[in-house]
Amino acid sequence: MTEMIPAWVGETLTPADKLDVHRKGLRHKAVSVFVLDGDRVLIQRRAAGKYHSAGLWANSCCTHPHWDEPPEHCALRRLREELGITGLFPAHADRLEYRADVGNGMIEHEVVDIYIAYARPGMTVTPDPAEVSEVRWIDLHDLAAEVQRHPERFSKWLAIYMSGPMDRIFSRHLLR
C-alpha cells in the first residue's frame, strides 16, 4: 500500500508517495513531537526495521501527515501509534525547514511543525515495536550535550533540533 504525504512538486503542494518523496529529496510536510516532564524529554530509539535512520535515537515521535491531515491531528495520531500515549494536548512550538541525507539513498527535506506535550503523572508509554525499539527519559540539556558528543547515535533531525533551534523550540516551555 502506498502512503501519500503532502510534498511540493515544483511550487504545488501535492499528495506524493512517501518513499518517492524521500528518494527524490522533495520538500514535504512533517510533524515532530517532544513529550516533556519538567526538564526531561522522552526520546525513542527507532526500530531496526525502519526504512531510514533505523536504530538511531530521535525525539519522542515524528512522522509525515497524511494528505489533508492537520498537523495537530497528526501529532496526536503518532503519539498514540508510536508510543501508545493518549490524553496529551500538544502545543505548537515552532516550524522549521531542513534538508538532510538520512542514509539508504533517502533525503529528508522537511517543513516540520514541532509540538511540545506535557507528560501526565503516571502516564504509561507502550511503544509499538515495529516503530520503536526503546524509550528513555533524559534531561533536555544532557540530551543536547550527548548529541553534540555522539551525533552518530542520533537522527539527523534531532541533531538539528538540539543545535541552533533548541532555544527557540523549548525556551517558553521550560519556564513553566
C-alpha positions in Angstrom: 0.0 0.0 0.0 1.3 3.4 -1.0 1.4 6.1 1.7 0.6 9.5 0.3 2.1 12.6 2.1 2.0 16.3 1.3 5.0 17.3 -0.8 5.8 20.2 -3.1 6.3 19.2 -6.7 7.5 22.4 -8.3 5.5 25.1 -6.5 2.4 22.9 -6.0 1.6 21.0 -2.8 0.6 17.6 -4.0 -0.1 14.2 -2.5 3.0 12.1 -3.2 4.3 8.6 -2.4 6.3 8.8 0.8 9.2 6.7 -0.5 9.4 8.6 -3.8 9.5 11.9 -1.8 12.5 10.7 0.2 14.3 9.2 -2.8 13.9 12.4 -4.7 14.6 14.7 -1.7 11.3 16.6 -2.3 10.3 19.3 0.1 7.5 17.9 2.2 5.5 18.4 5.4 6.4 16.7 8.7 5.4 16.7 12.4 7.7 16.2 15.4 6.6 15.9 19.0 8.6 16.3 22.2 7.0 14.9 25.4 8.3 16.8 28.4 8.2 16.0 32.1 9.8 19.1 33.7 13.2 19.4 32.2 13.2 15.8 31.0 12.3 14.8 27.5 11.1 11.4 26.3 13.3 10.1 23.4 12.9 6.9 21.4 15.3 4.6 19.5 13.9 3.9 16.1 13.2 0.3 15.4 15.7 -1.8 13.3 13.1 -2.3 10.5 12.6 1.5 9.8 13.4 2.4 6.2 15.9 5.0 7.2 17.7 6.1 10.4 17.0 2.7 11.9 18.4 2.2 15.4 19.1 5.9 16.0 17.7 7.9 18.8 15.1 10.5 17.9 12.6 12.8 19.6 9.5 11.4 21.2 7.8 10.8 17.9 7.8 12.2 14.4 6.1 11.5 11.1 4.5 12.9 7.9 0.9 14.0 8.0 -1.5 12.2 5.6 -2.7 14.3 2.7 -5.2 16.9 4.1 -4.4 15.9 7.8 -4.0 18.9 10.1 -0.6 18.8 11.8 -2.1 18.9 15.3 -4.2 15.8 14.5 -1.1 14.1 13.1 0.8 14.8 16.3 -2.0 13.1 18.4 -2.1 10.2 16.0 1.6 9.5 16.2 1.8 9.8 19.9 -0.9 7.0 20.0 0.5 4.9 17.2 4.2 5.0 18.0 4.2 5.3 21.8 0.7 4.2 22.9 0.2 7.7 24.6 -3.2 9.2 24.7 -4.8 12.2 26.6 -2.0 14.7 25.9 -2.6 18.1 24.4 0.5 19.1 22.2 1.1 22.8 21.8 2.7 24.1 18.6 6.2 25.3 19.4 7.9 26.1 16.1 8.1 25.4 12.4 11.4 25.0 10.6 12.8 23.7 7.4 15.8 21.5 6.9 17.4 19.2 4.4 19.5 16.2 5.4 20.8 12.9 3.9 19.4 10.2 6.2 21.1 7.2 4.6 19.8 4.4 2.3 19.5 6.9 -0.6 16.9 8.9 1.3 16.8 12.7 1.8 14.6 14.4 4.4 13.7 17.9 3.1 11.1 18.8 5.7 8.9 21.7 6.6 8.3 20.5 10.1 5.7 21.6 12.7 7.2 20.9 16.1 4.9 20.3 19.1 5.5 20.1 22.8 3.3 17.9 25.0 3.5 17.6 28.8 3.5 14.1 30.4 0.8 13.3 32.8 1.6 11.9 36.3 1.6 8.1 36.0 1.5 8.2 32.2 2.3 4.9 30.6 4.4 4.6 27.4 3.8 1.4 25.4 5.8 1.7 22.2 4.9 -0.2 19.0 7.9 -2.5 18.5 7.6 -2.1 14.7 8.3 1.7 15.2 10.3 2.0 18.4 12.9 -0.4 20.0 13.5 1.6 23.2 12.5 4.8 25.0 14.2 6.8 27.8 13.8 10.0 29.7 16.7 12.4 29.6 17.3 15.9 30.8 17.0 18.2 27.8 20.4 19.8 28.3 22.1 16.4 28.8 20.5 15.3 25.6 21.9 18.4 23.7 25.4 17.6 25.1 25.1 13.9 24.2 24.0 14.7 20.7 27.0 17.1 20.3 29.4 14.4 21.7 28.0 11.5 19.7 26.0 12.7 16.7 26.2 9.2 15.1 23.8 7.9 17.7 21.0 10.3 16.8 18.8 11.0 13.9 19.8 14.0 11.7 16.7 15.9 12.6 17.2 15.5 16.3 20.8 16.8 15.9 19.4 19.8 14.0 16.7 20.5 16.7 19.3 20.3 19.5 21.6 22.8 17.8 20.5 26.3 16.7 16.7 26.0 17.0 16.8 24.4 20.5 16.3 27.7 22.4 13.5 28.7 20.1 11.7 25.4 20.4 12.0 24.9 24.2 12.6 28.3 25.9 9.0 29.2 26.8 8.1 25.5 27.7 10.9 25.1 30.2 9.9 28.2 32.2 6.7 26.6 33.5 
